[in-house]
Amino acid sequence: MTSSIEKSLLRQSLRNHIRQQRRALSQREQSNAAYRLMKRIMHDARIHSASTIAVFLSFDGEIDTSPLITALWESGKQVYLPALHPFSEKSLIFMHYKNTTPLVLNRLRIREPQMDITTSLPIVNLNIIFTPLVAFDTQGQRLGMGGGFYDQALKNWKTQASFYPIGLAHDCQQLVNPLPVEEWDIPLPEIITPSHHWRFPAPAIKK
């Protein structure tokens, strides 16, 4: 049986390996992947029916969401970006994002909207949350950066029956073997890559 320390070391090793792989992609590869991802997403019926959609700004080699954000704007969608909650540890707040919204670097050196609580939207009022990830497996298990922000945000998505999370990733971020899972990990119902749209069996509700 794998000990908690061994599991933690394995998860960190996987993070390092996949992050190196996606950072190694050329600018042309990144651009092509971003365009293909955008086209795949914008042809999805669930996206067509959504009006409020949260997206993330790419960081550390993550697949570029800029073409997707532009396409969502052009389709009349309201786009929201996550920001670190100013008072609640490991929590995110989602703020309305337009092409005129000022951006700042947060303490993790990730771009986010300049704090303006008047533009925020409660998470239960979002239709779709596009979720970043470092790696995923064939069961929809997601390995994040380790901060726990999205685990916290998504923990009640099944019981709230409001917003719907979809992971976005490069093809190289899929793992052949199952991820070593922790009790706080939140599996995703769907993950979209440039070449595939993965739909997974509904995860059980944790009680």
Rosetta constraint file for C-alpha pairs under 8 A:
AtomPair CA 2 CA 6 HARMONIC 6.04 0.50
AtomPair CA 2 CA 7 HARMONIC 6.22 0.50
AtomPair CA 3 CA 7 HARMONIC 6.11 0.50
AtomPair CA 4 CA 8 HARMONIC 6.08 0.50
AtomPair CA 5 CA 9 HARMONIC 6.19 0.50
AtomPair CA 6 CA 10 HARMONIC 6.10 0.50
AtomPair CA 7 CA 11 HARMONIC 6.14 0.50
AtomPair CA 7 CA 180 HARMONIC 6.38 0.50
AtomPair CA 8 CA 12 HARMONIC 6.24 0.50
AtomPair CA 9 CA 13 HARMONIC 6.09 0.50
AtomPair CA 10 CA 14 HARMONIC 6.19 0.50
AtomPair CA 10 CA 180 HARMONIC 7.66 0.50
AtomPair CA 11 CA 15 HARMONIC 6.22 0.50
AtomPair CA 11 CA 143 HARMONIC 7.83 0.50
AtomPair CA 11 CA 179 HARMONIC 7.90 0.50
AtomPair CA 11 CA 180 HARMONIC 6.79 0.50
AtomPair CA 12 CA 16 HARMONIC 6.22 0.50
AtomPair CA 13 CA 17 HARMONIC 6.17 0.50
AtomPair CA 14 CA 18 HARMONIC 6.10 0.50
AtomPair CA 14 CA 135 HARMONIC 7.78 0.50
AtomPair CA 15 CA 19 HARMONIC 5.94 0.50
AtomPair CA 15 CA 134 HARMONIC 6.24 0.50
AtomPair CA 15 CA 135 HARMONIC 7.25 0.50
AtomPair CA 15 CA 143 HARMONIC 7.72 0.50
AtomPair CA 15 CA 144 HARMONIC 7.97 0.50
AtomPair CA 15 CA 145 HARMONIC 7.15 0.50
AtomPair CA 16 CA 20 HARMONIC 6.15 0.50
AtomPair CA 17 CA 21 HARMONIC 6.36 0.50
AtomPair CA 18 CA 22 HARMONIC 6.30 0.50
AtomPair CA 18 CA 134 HARMONIC 6.60 0.50
AtomPair CA 18 CA 135 HARMONIC 6.82 0.50
AtomPair CA 18 CA 172 HARMONIC 7.55 0.50
AtomPair CA 18 CA 173 HARMONIC 6.12 0.50
AtomPair CA 19 CA 23 HARMONIC 6.06 0.50
AtomPair CA 19 CA 60 HARMONIC 7.31 0.50
AtomPair CA 19 CA 61 HARMONIC 7.01 0.50
AtomPair CA 19 CA 134 HARMONIC 6.78 0.50
AtomPair CA 20 CA 24 HARMONIC 6.09 0.50
AtomPair CA 21 CA 25 HARMONIC 6.94 0.50
AtomPair CA 21 CA 172 HARMONIC 7.24 0.50
AtomPair CA 22 CA 61 HARMONIC 5.24 0.50
AtomPair CA 22 CA 62 HARMONIC 6.82 0.50
AtomPair CA 22 CA 170 HARMONIC 7.36 0.50
AtomPair CA 22 CA 172 HARMONIC 7.18 0.50
AtomPair CA 22 CA 173 HARMONIC 7.68 0.50
AtomPair CA 23 CA 60 HARMONIC 6.62 0.50
AtomPair CA 23 CA 61 HARMONIC 4.49 0.50
AtomPair CA 23 CA 62 HARMONIC 7.84 0.50
AtomPair CA 24 CA 61 HARMONIC 7.95 0.50
AtomPair CA 25 CA 29 HARMONIC 5.86 0.50
AtomPair CA 25 CA 30 HARMONIC 6.27 0.50
AtomPair CA 25 CA 61 HARMONIC 7.81 0.50
AtomPair CA 26 CA 30 HARMONIC 6.15 0.50
AtomPair CA 27 CA 31 HARMONIC 6.08 0.50
AtomPair CA 28 CA 32 HARMONIC 6.11 0.50
AtomPair CA 29 CA 33 HARMONIC 6.04 0.50
AtomPair CA 30 CA 34 HARMONIC 6.09 0.50
AtomPair CA 30 CA 63 HARMONIC 6.72 0.50
AtomPair CA 30 CA 64 HARMONIC 6.87 0.50
AtomPair CA 31 CA 35 HARMONIC 6.26 0.50
AtomPair CA 31 CA 64 HARMONIC 7.37 0.50
AtomPair CA 32 CA 36 HARMONIC 6.20 0.50
AtomPair CA 33 CA 37 HARMONIC 6.03 0.50
AtomPair CA 33 CA 63 HARMONIC 7.11 0.50
AtomPair CA 33 CA 64 HARMONIC 7.89 0.50
AtomPair CA 33 CA 170 HARMONIC 7.23 0.50
AtomPair CA 33 CA 194 HARMONIC 5.47 0.50
AtomPair CA 34 CA 38 HARMONIC 6.16 0.50
AtomPair CA 34 CA 63 HARMONIC 6.13 0.50
AtomPair CA 34 CA 64 HARMONIC 5.27 0.50
AtomPair CA 34 CA 65 HARMONIC 6.49 0.50
AtomPair CA 34 CA 66 HARMONIC 7.78 0.50
AtomPair CA 34 CA 67 HARMONIC 6.59 0.50
AtomPair CA 34 CA 68 HARMONIC 7.65 0.50
AtomPair CA 34 CA 194 HARMONIC 7.19 0.50
AtomPair CA 35 CA 39 HARMONIC 6.29 0.50
AtomPair CA 35 CA 67 HARMONIC 6.39 0.50
AtomPair CA 35 CA 68 HARMONIC 7.80 0.50
AtomPair CA 35 CA 194 HARMONIC 7.98 0.50
AtomPair CA 36 CA 40 HARMONIC 6.21 0.50
AtomPair CA 36 CA 194 HARMONIC 5.04 0.50
AtomPair CA 36 CA 195 HARMONIC 7.41 0.50
AtomPair CA 37 CA 41 HARMONIC 6.18 0.50
AtomPair CA 37 CA 68 HARMONIC 7.71 0.50
AtomPair CA 37 CA 192 HARMONIC 7.30 0.50
AtomPair CA 37 CA 193 HARMONIC 6.05 0.50
AtomPair CA 37 CA 194 HARMONIC 4.30 0.50
AtomPair CA 37 CA 195 HARMONIC 7.58 0.50
AtomPair CA 38 CA 42 HARMONIC 6.06 0.50
AtomPair CA 38 CA 65 HARMONIC 7.83 0.50
AtomPair CA 38 CA 67 HARMONIC 6.29 0.50
AtomPair CA 38 CA 68 HARMONIC 4.80 0.50
AtomPair CA 38 CA 71 HARMONIC 7.51 0.50
AtomPair CA 39 CA 43 HARMONIC 6.41 0.50
AtomPair CA 40 CA 44 HARMONIC 6.91 0.50
AtomPair CA 40 CA 194 HARMONIC 7.16 0.50
AtomPair CA 40 CA 197 HARMONIC 7.89 0.50
AtomPair CA 41 CA 47 HARMONIC 7.11 0.50
AtomPair CA 41 CA 68 HARMONIC 7.95 0.50
AtomPair CA 41 CA 192 HARMONIC 7.63 0.50
AtomPair CA 42 CA 47 HARMONIC 6.60 0.50
AtomPair CA 42 CA 48 HARMONIC 7.31 0.50
AtomPair CA 42 CA 71 HARMONIC 7.61 0.50
AtomPair CA 42 CA 72 HARMONIC 7.93 0.50
AtomPair CA 43 CA 47 HARMONIC 7.76 0.50
AtomPair CA 43 CA 48 HARMONIC 7.75 0.50
AtomPair CA 44 CA 48 HARMONIC 6.58 0.50
AtomPair CA 45 CA 49 HARMONIC 6.49 0.50
AtomPair CA 46 CA 50 HARMONIC 6.42 0.50
AtomPair CA 47 CA 128 HARMONIC 7.77 0.50
AtomPair CA 50 CA 77 HARMONIC 7.51 0.50
AtomPair CA 50 CA 127 HARMONIC 5.71 0.50
AtomPair CA 50 CA 128 HARMONIC 6.96 0.50
AtomPair CA 51 CA 76 HARMONIC 7.79 0.50
AtomPair CA 51 CA 77 HARMONIC 5.08 0.50
AtomPair CA 51 CA 78 HARMONIC 5.98 0.50
AtomPair CA 51 CA 127 HARMONIC 6.73 0.50
AtomPair CA 52 CA 77 HARMONIC 6.17 0.50
AtomPair CA 52 CA 78 HARMONIC 4.86 0.50
AtomPair CA 52 CA 79 HARMONIC 6.12 0.50
AtomPair CA 52 CA 80 HARMONIC 7.33 0.50
AtomPair CA 52 CA 125 HARMONIC 7.56 0.50
AtomPair CA 52 CA 126 HARMONIC 5.19 0.50
AtomPair CA 52 CA 127 HARMONIC 5.36 0.50
AtomPair CA 52 CA 128 HARMONIC 6.75 0.50
AtomPair CA 53 CA 77 HARMONIC 7.04 0.50
AtomPair CA 53 CA 78 HARMONIC 6.22 0.50
AtomPair CA 53 CA 79 HARMONIC 5.11 0.50
AtomPair CA 53 CA 80 HARMONIC 6.03 0.50
AtomPair CA 53 CA 126 HARMONIC 6.03 0.50
AtomPair CA 53 CA 127 HARMONIC 5.87 0.50
AtomPair CA 53 CA 128 HARMONIC 4.79 0.50
AtomPair CA 53 CA 129 HARMONIC 5.95 0.50
AtomPair CA 53 CA 130 HARMONIC 7.52 0.50
AtomPair CA 54 CA 79 HARMONIC 5.71 0.50
AtomPair CA 54 CA 80 HARMONIC 4.40 0.50
AtomPair CA 54 CA 81 HARMONIC 5.55 0.50
AtomPair CA 54 CA 82 HARMONIC 7.27 0.50
AtomPair CA 54 CA 94 HARMONIC 7.25 0.50
AtomPair CA 54 CA 126 HARMONIC 7.04 0.50
AtomPair CA 54 CA 128 HARMONIC 6.16 0.50
AtomPair CA 54 CA 129 HARMONIC 4.65 0.50
AtomPair CA 54 CA 130 HARMONIC 5.88 0.50
AtomPair CA 55 CA 65 HARMONIC 7.58 0.50
AtomPair CA 55 CA 69 HARMONIC 7.44 0.50
AtomPair CA 55 CA 79 HARMONIC 6.93 0.50
AtomPair CA 55 CA 80 HARMONIC 6.21 0.50
AtomPair CA 55 CA 81 HARMONIC 5.53 0.50
AtomPair CA 55 CA 82 HARMONIC 7.48 0.50
AtomPair CA 55 CA 129 HARMONIC 6.39 0.50
AtomPair CA 55 CA 130 HARMONIC 5.05 0.50
AtomPair CA 55 CA 131 HARMONIC 7.11 0.50
AtomPair CA 56 CA 65 HARMONIC 7.11 0.50
AtomPair CA 56 CA 81 HARMONIC 5.73 0.50
AtomPair CA 56 CA 82 HARMONIC 6.53 0.50
AtomPair CA 56 CA 130 HARMONIC 6.99 0.50
AtomPair CA 56 CA 131 HARMONIC 7.09 0.50
AtomPair CA 56 CA 132 HARMONIC 6.98 0.50
AtomPair CA 57 CA 64 HARMONIC 7.50 0.50
AtomPair CA 57 CA 65 HARMONIC 6.27 0.50
AtomPair CA 57 CA 66 HARMONIC 7.49 0.50
AtomPair CA 57 CA 81 HARMONIC 7.52 0.50
AtomPair CA 57 CA 111 HARMONIC 6.81 0.50
AtomPair CA 57 CA 112 HARMONIC 7.64 0.50
AtomPair CA 58 CA 62 HARMONIC 5.18 0.50
AtomPair CA 58 CA 63 HARMONIC 6.26 0.50
AtomPair CA 58 CA 64 HARMONIC 5.36 0.50
AtomPair CA 58 CA 65 HARMONIC 6.18 0.50
AtomPair CA 59 CA 110 HARMONIC 6.68 0.50
AtomPair CA 62 CA 132 HARMONIC 7.60 0.50
AtomPair CA 62 CA 169 HARMONIC 6.97 0.50
AtomPair CA 62 CA 170 HARMONIC 7.45 0.50
AtomPair CA 63 CA 168 HARMONIC 7.43 0.50
AtomPair CA 63 CA 169 HARMONIC 5.95 0.50
AtomPair CA 63 CA 170 HARMONIC 5.95 0.50
AtomPair CA 65 CA 69 HARMONIC 6.15 0.50
AtomPair CA 66 CA 70 HARMONIC 6.29 0.50
AtomPair CA 67 CA 71 HARMONIC 6.18 0.50
AtomPair CA 68 CA 72 HARMONIC 6.13 0.50
AtomPair CA 69 CA 73 HARMONIC 6.24 0.50
AtomPair CA 69 CA 79 HARMONIC 7.33 0.50
AtomPair CA 70 CA 74 HARMONIC 6.19 0.50
AtomPair CA 71 CA 75 HARMONIC 6.19 0.50
AtomPair CA 72 CA 76 HARMONIC 6.48 0.50
AtomPair CA 72 CA 77 HARMONIC 5.32 0.50
AtomPair CA 72 CA 78 HARMONIC 7.67 0.50
AtomPair CA 72 CA 79 HARMONIC 7.23 0.50
AtomPair CA 73 CA 77 HARMONIC 5.42 0.50
AtomPair CA 73 CA 78 HARMONIC 6.94 0.50
AtomPair CA 73 CA 79 HARMONIC 7.14 0.50
AtomPair CA 78 CA 96 HARMONIC 7.17 0.50
AtomPair CA 78 CA 97 HARMONIC 7.72 0.50
AtomPair CA 79 CA 96 HARMONIC 5.96 0.50
AtomPair CA 79 CA 97 HARMONIC 5.48 0.50
AtomPair CA 79 CA 98 HARMONIC 7.29 0.50
AtomPair CA 80 CA 94 HARMONIC 5.74 0.50
AtomPair CA 80 CA 95 HARMONIC 5.11 0.50
AtomPair CA 80 CA 96 HARMONIC 4.39 0.50
AtomPair CA 80 CA 97 HARMONIC 5.11 0.50
AtomPair CA 81 CA 94 HARMONIC 5.34 0.50
AtomPair CA 81 CA 95 HARMONIC 5.43 0.50
AtomPair CA 81 CA 96 HARMONIC 6.53 0.50
AtomPair CA 81 CA 97 HARMONIC 6.14 0.50
AtomPair CA 81 CA 112 HARMONIC 6.88 0.50
AtomPair CA 81 CA 113 HARMONIC 7.06 0.50
AtomPair CA 82 CA 92 HARMONIC 5.92 0.50
AtomPair CA 82 CA 93 HARMONIC 5.60 0.50
AtomPair CA 82 CA 94 HARMONIC 4.48 0.50
AtomPair CA 82 CA 95 HARMONIC 6.46 0.50
AtomPair CA 82 CA 112 HARMONIC 6.71 0.50
AtomPair CA 82 CA 113 HARMONIC 7.92 0.50
AtomPair CA 83 CA 92 HARMONIC 5.50 0.50
AtomPair CA 83 CA 93 HARMONIC 5.26 0.50
AtomPair CA 83 CA 94 HARMONIC 6.16 0.50
AtomPair CA 83 CA 95 HARMONIC 7.29 0.50
AtomPair CA 83 CA 106 HARMONIC 7.97 0.50
AtomPair CA 83 CA 112 HARMONIC 5.45 0.50
AtomPair CA 83 CA 113 HARMONIC 6.74 0.50
AtomPair CA 83 CA 115 HARMONIC 7.92 0.50
AtomPair CA 84 CA 90 HARMONIC 7.50 0.50
AtomPair CA 84 CA 91 HARMONIC 6.31 0.50
AtomPair CA 84 CA 92 HARMONIC 4.86 0.50
AtomPair CA 84 CA 93 HARMONIC 6.23 0.50
AtomPair CA 84 CA 106 HARMONIC 7.42 0.50
AtomPair CA 85 CA 89 HARMONIC 7.01 0.50
AtomPair CA 85 CA 90 HARMONIC 7.55 0.50
AtomPair CA 85 CA 91 HARMONIC 5.38 0.50
AtomPair CA 85 CA 92 HARMONIC 4.97 0.50
AtomPair CA 85 CA 93 HARMONIC 5.35 0.50
AtomPair CA 90 CA 147 HARMONIC 7.18 0.50
AtomPair CA 90 CA 148 HARMONIC 6.35 0.50
AtomPair CA 90 CA 149 HARMONIC 4.90 0.50
AtomPair CA 90 CA 152 HARMONIC 7.00 0.50
AtomPair CA 91 CA 149 HARMONIC 5.61 0.50
AtomPair CA 91 CA 152 HARMONIC 6.56 0.50
AtomPair CA 91 CA 153 HARMONIC 6.77 0.50
AtomPair CA 92 CA 149 HARMONIC 6.49 0.50
AtomPair CA 92 CA 150 HARMONIC 7.76 0.50
AtomPair CA 92 CA 153 HARMONIC 6.78 0.50
AtomPair CA 93 CA 120 HARMONIC 6.81 0.50
AtomPair CA 93 CA 121 HARMONIC 7.70 0.50
AtomPair CA 93 CA 122 HARMONIC 7.71 0.50
AtomPair CA 93 CA 123 HARMONIC 7.77 0.50
AtomPair CA 94 CA 120 HARMONIC 5.42 0.50
AtomPair CA 94 CA 121 HARMONIC 5.81 0.50
AtomPair CA 94 CA 122 HARMONIC 7.19 0.50
AtomPair CA 94 CA 123 HARMONIC 7.03 0.50
AtomPair CA 95 CA 113 HARMONIC 6.98 0.50
AtomPair CA 95 CA 116 HARMONIC 7.61 0.50
AtomPair CA 95 CA 117 HARMONIC 7.51 0.50
AtomPair CA 95 CA 119 HARMONIC 5.26 0.50
AtomPair CA 95 CA 120 HARMONIC 4.07 0.50
AtomPair CA 95 CA 121 HARMONIC 6.18 0.50
AtomPair CA 96 CA 119 HARMONIC 5.29 0.50
AtomPair CA 96 CA 120 HARMONIC 6.10 0.50
AtomPair CA 96 CA 121 HARMONIC 7.40 0.50
AtomPair CA 97 CA 101 HARMONIC 5.87 0.50
AtomPair CA 97 CA 113 HARMONIC 7.20 0.50
AtomPair CA 101 CA 113 HARMONIC 6.54 0.50
AtomPair CA 101 CA 114 HARMONIC 7.62 0.50
AtomPair CA 102 CA 113 HARMONIC 5.90 0.50
AtomPair CA 102 CA 114 HARMONIC 5.73 0.50
AtomPair CA 103 CA 111 HARMONIC 6.10 0.50
AtomPair CA 103 CA 112 HARMONIC 5.36 0.50
AtomPair CA 103 CA 113 HARMONIC 4.45 0.50
AtomPair CA 103 CA 114 HARMONIC 5.31 0.50
AtomPair CA 104 CA 111 HARMONIC 5.44 0.50
AtomPair CA 104 CA 112 HARMONIC 5.57 0.50
AtomPair CA 104 CA 113 HARMONIC 6.14 0.50
AtomPair CA 104 CA 114 HARMONIC 5.68 0.50
AtomPair CA 105 CA 109 HARMONIC 5.11 0.50
AtomPair CA 105 CA 110 HARMONIC 5.24 0.50
AtomPair CA 105 CA 111 HARMONIC 4.54 0.50
AtomPair CA 105 CA 112 HARMONIC 6.27 0.50
AtomPair CA 106 CA 110 HARMONIC 5.52 0.50
AtomPair CA 106 CA 111 HARMONIC 6.32 0.50
AtomPair CA 106 CA 112 HARMONIC 6.68 0.50
AtomPair CA 116 CA 120 HARMONIC 7.23 0.50
AtomPair CA 121 CA 125 HARMONIC 6.58 0.50
AtomPair CA 121 CA 126 HARMONIC 7.38 0.50
AtomPair CA 122 CA 126 HARMONIC 7.21 0.50
AtomPair CA 123 CA 153 HARMONIC 7.99 0.50
AtomPair CA 123 CA 163 HARMONIC 7.22 0.50
AtomPair CA 124 CA 160 HARMONIC 7.43 0.50
AtomPair CA 124 CA 162 HARMONIC 5.52 0.50
AtomPair CA 124 CA 163 HARMONIC 5.88 0.50
AtomPair CA 125 CA 162 HARMONIC 7.03 0.50
AtomPair CA 125 CA 163 HARMONIC 6.92 0.50
AtomPair CA 126 CA 162 HARMONIC 7.34 0.50
AtomPair CA 126 CA 163 HARMONIC 5.26 0.50
AtomPair CA 127 CA 162 HARMONIC 6.74 0.50
AtomPair CA 127 CA 163 HARMONIC 4.50 0.50
AtomPair CA 127 CA 164 HARMONIC 6.07 0.50
AtomPair CA 128 CA 163 HARMONIC 5.42 0.50
AtomPair CA 128 CA 164 HARMONIC 4.81 0.50
AtomPair CA 128 CA 165 HARMONIC 5.80 0.50
AtomPair CA 128 CA 166 HARMONIC 7.23 0.50
AtomPair CA 129 CA 163 HARMONIC 6.80 0.50
AtomPair CA 129 CA 164 HARMONIC 6.06 0.50
AtomPair CA 129 CA 165 HARMONIC 4.66 0.50
AtomPair CA 129 CA 166 HARMONIC 6.20 0.50
AtomPair CA 130 CA 165 HARMONIC 5.89 0.50
AtomPair CA 130 CA 166 HARMONIC 4.92 0.50
AtomPair CA 130 CA 167 HARMONIC 5.62 0.50
AtomPair CA 130 CA 168 HARMONIC 6.52 0.50
AtomPair CA 131 CA 150 HARMONIC 7.53 0.50
AtomPair CA 131 CA 165 HARMONIC 6.52 0.50
AtomPair CA 131 CA 166 HARMONIC 5.81 0.50
AtomPair CA 131 CA 167 HARMONIC 4.50 0.50
AtomPair CA 131 CA 168 HARMONIC 6.08 0.50
AtomPair CA 132 CA 144 HARMONIC 7.35 0.50
AtomPair CA 132 CA 167 HARMONIC 5.91 0.50
AtomPair CA 132 CA 168 HARMONIC 5.78 0.50
AtomPair CA 132 CA 169 HARMONIC 7.01 0.50
AtomPair CA 133 CA 142 HARMONIC 6.33 0.50
AtomPair CA 133 CA 143 HARMONIC 5.94 0.50
AtomPair CA 133 CA 144 HARMONIC 4.73 0.50
AtomPair CA 133 CA 145 HARMONIC 7.07 0.50
AtomPair CA 133 CA 167 HARMONIC 6.81 0.50
AtomPair CA 133 CA 168 HARMONIC 7.08 0.50
AtomPair CA 133 CA 169 HARMONIC 6.71 0.50
AtomPair CA 134 CA 142 HARMONIC 7.51 0.50
AtomPair CA 134 CA 143 HARMONIC 5.55 0.50
AtomPair CA 134 CA 144 HARMONIC 5.15 0.50
AtomPair CA 134 CA 145 HARMONIC 6.36 0.50
AtomPair CA 134 CA 169 HARMONIC 7.70 0.50
AtomPair CA 134 CA 173 HARMONIC 6.54 0.50
AtomPair CA 135 CA 142 HARMONIC 6.05 0.50
AtomPair CA 135 CA 143 HARMONIC 5.08 0.50
AtomPair CA 135 CA 144 HARMONIC 7.07 0.50
AtomPair CA 135 CA 169 HARMONIC 7.92 0.50
AtomPair CA 135 CA 173 HARMONIC 4.78 0.50
AtomPair CA 135 CA 174 HARMONIC 5.78 0.50
AtomPair CA 135 CA 175 HARMONIC 6.74 0.50
AtomPair CA 136 CA 140 HARMONIC 6.16 0.50
AtomPair CA 136 CA 141 HARMONIC 5.47 0.50
AtomPair CA 136 CA 142 HARMONIC 4.67 0.50
AtomPair CA 136 CA 143 HARMONIC 6.08 0.50
AtomPair CA 136 CA 173 HARMONIC 6.45 0.50
AtomPair CA 136 CA 174 HARMONIC 5.07 0.50
AtomPair CA 136 CA 175 HARMONIC 5.98 0.50
AtomPair CA 136 CA 179 HARMONIC 7.18 0.50
AtomPair CA 137 CA 141 HARMONIC 5.61 0.50
AtomPair CA 137 CA 142 HARMONIC 7.12 0.50
AtomPair CA 137 CA 174 HARMONIC 5.69 0.50
AtomPair CA 137 CA 175 HARMONIC 5.01 0.50
AtomPair CA 137 CA 176 HARMONIC 6.59 0.50
AtomPair CA 137 CA 177 HARMONIC 6.77 0.50
AtomPair CA 137 CA 178 HARMONIC 5.53 0.50
AtomPair CA 137 CA 179 HARMONIC 6.16 0.50
AtomPair CA 138 CA 174 HARMONIC 7.71 0.50
AtomPair CA 138 CA 175 HARMONIC 7.42 0.50
AtomPair CA 138 CA 176 HARMONIC 7.32 0.50
AtomPair CA 138 CA 177 HARMONIC 7.99 0.50
AtomPair CA 138 CA 178 HARMONIC 7.05 0.50
AtomPair CA 139 CA 178 HARMONIC 7.58 0.50
AtomPair CA 139 CA 187 HARMONIC 7.70 0.50
AtomPair CA 139 CA 200 HARMONIC 6.22 0.50
AtomPair CA 139 CA 201 HARMONIC 7.70 0.50
AtomPair CA 140 CA 187 HARMONIC 5.27 0.50
AtomPair CA 140 CA 188 HARMONIC 5.16 0.50
AtomPair CA 140 CA 189 HARMONIC 6.49 0.50
AtomPair CA 140 CA 190 HARMONIC 6.99 0.50
AtomPair CA 140 CA 191 HARMONIC 7.23 0.50
AtomPair CA 140 CA 199 HARMONIC 7.94 0.50
AtomPair CA 140 CA 200 HARMONIC 5.94 0.50
AtomPair CA 141 CA 179 HARMONIC 6.77 0.50
AtomPair CA 141 CA 181 HARMONIC 7.62 0.50
AtomPair CA 141 CA 185 HARMONIC 7.45 0.50
AtomPair CA 141 CA 186 HARMONIC 6.90 0.50
AtomPair CA 141 CA 187 HARMONIC 4.32 0.50
AtomPair CA 141 CA 188 HARMONIC 6.37 0.50
AtomPair CA 142 CA 179 HARMONIC 7.88 0.50
AtomPair CA 142 CA 185 HARMONIC 7.08 0.50
AtomPair CA 142 CA 186 HARMONIC 6.85 0.50
AtomPair CA 142 CA 187 HARMONIC 5.78 0.50
AtomPair CA 142 CA 188 HARMONIC 6.88 0.50
AtomPair CA 143 CA 179 HARMONIC 7.57 0.50
AtomPair CA 143 CA 185 HARMONIC 7.70 0.50
AtomPair CA 144 CA 148 HARMONIC 7.52 0.50
AtomPair CA 144 CA 150 HARMONIC 7.97 0.50
AtomPair CA 148 CA 152 HARMONIC 6.11 0.50
AtomPair CA 149 CA 153 HARMONIC 6.30 0.50
AtomPair CA 150 CA 154 HARMONIC 5.86 0.50
AtomPair CA 151 CA 155 HARMONIC 5.76 0.50
AtomPair CA 151 CA 184 HARMONIC 6.79 0.50
AtomPair CA 151 CA 185 HARMONIC 6.25 0.50
AtomPair CA 151 CA 186 HARMONIC 5.95 0.50
AtomPair CA 154 CA 165 HARMONIC 7.53 0.50
AtomPair CA 154 CA 186 HARMONIC 6.88 0.50
AtomPair CA 155 CA 186 HARMONIC 6.40 0.50
AtomPair CA 156 CA 160 HARMONIC 5.93 0.50
AtomPair CA 157 CA 161 HARMONIC 6.05 0.50
AtomPair CA 157 CA 162 HARMONIC 6.89 0.50
AtomPair CA 157 CA 163 HARMONIC 6.54 0.50
AtomPair CA 157 CA 164 HARMONIC 6.98 0.50
AtomPair CA 157 CA 165 HARMONIC 7.83 0.50
AtomPair CA 158 CA 205 HARMONIC 6.77 0.50
AtomPair CA 159 CA 205 HARMONIC 7.45 0.50
AtomPair CA 165 CA 188 HARMONIC 6.59 0.50
AtomPair CA 165 CA 189 HARMONIC 7.15 0.50
AtomPair CA 165 CA 190 HARMONIC 7.38 0.50
AtomPair CA 166 CA 188 HARMONIC 6.51 0.50
AtomPair CA 166 CA 189 HARMONIC 6.80 0.50
AtomPair CA 166 CA 190 HARMONIC 5.05 0.50
AtomPair CA 166 CA 191 HARMONIC 5.43 0.50
AtomPair CA 166 CA 192 HARMONIC 7.24 0.50
AtomPair CA 167 CA 188 HARMONIC 6.81 0.50
AtomPair CA 167 CA 190 HARMONIC 6.30 0.50
AtomPair CA 167 CA 191 HARMONIC 4.31 0.50
AtomPair CA 167 CA 192 HARMONIC 6.17 0.50
AtomPair CA 168 CA 191 HARMONIC 5.73 0.50
AtomPair CA 168 CA 192 HARMONIC 5.11 0.50
AtomPair CA 168 CA 193 HARMONIC 6.06 0.50
AtomPair CA 169 CA 173 HARMONIC 6.38 0.50
AtomPair CA 169 CA 191 HARMONIC 7.38 0.50
AtomPair CA 169 CA 192 HARMONIC 6.49 0.50
AtomPair CA 169 CA 193 HARMONIC 5.16 0.50
AtomPair CA 169 CA 194 HARMONIC 7.85 0.50
AtomPair CA 170 CA 174 HARMONIC 7.86 0.50
AtomPair CA 170 CA 193 HARMONIC 5.37 0.50
AtomPair CA 170 CA 194 HARMONIC 6.58 0.50
AtomPair CA 171 CA 193 HARMONIC 5.53 0.50
AtomPair CA 171 CA 194 HARMONIC 6.63 0.50
AtomPair CA 171 CA 195 HARMONIC 6.96 0.50
AtomPair CA 171 CA 196 HARMONIC 8.00 0.50
AtomPair CA 175 CA 179 HARMONIC 7.64 0.50
AtomPair CA 181 CA 185 HARMONIC 6.47 0.50
AtomPair CA 187 CA 203 HARMONIC 6.68 0.50
AtomPair CA 188 CA 200 HARMONIC 7.46 0.50
AtomPair CA 188 CA 203 HARMONIC 7.80 0.50
AtomPair CA 189 CA 199 HARMONIC 5.91 0.50
AtomPair CA 189 CA 200 HARMONIC 5.11 0.50
AtomPair CA 189 CA 201 HARMONIC 6.75 0.50
AtomPair CA 189 CA 202 HARMONIC 6.12 0.50
AtomPair CA 189 CA 203 HARMONIC 7.34 0.50
AtomPair CA 190 CA 197 HARMONIC 7.26 0.50
AtomPair CA 190 CA 198 HARMONIC 5.43 0.50
AtomPair CA 190 CA 199 HARMONIC 4.53 0.50
AtomPair CA 190 CA 200 HARMONIC 6.01 0.50
AtomPair CA 191 CA 197 HARMONIC 6.14 0.50
AtomPair CA 191 CA 198 HARMONIC 5.10 0.50
AtomPair CA 191 CA 199 HARMONIC 6.74 0.50
AtomPair CA 192 CA 196 HARMONIC 6.05 0.50
AtomPair CA 192 CA 197 HARMONIC 4.52 0.50
AtomPair CA 192 CA 198 HARMONIC 6.00 0.50
AtomPair CA 193 CA 197 HARMONIC 6.31 0.50
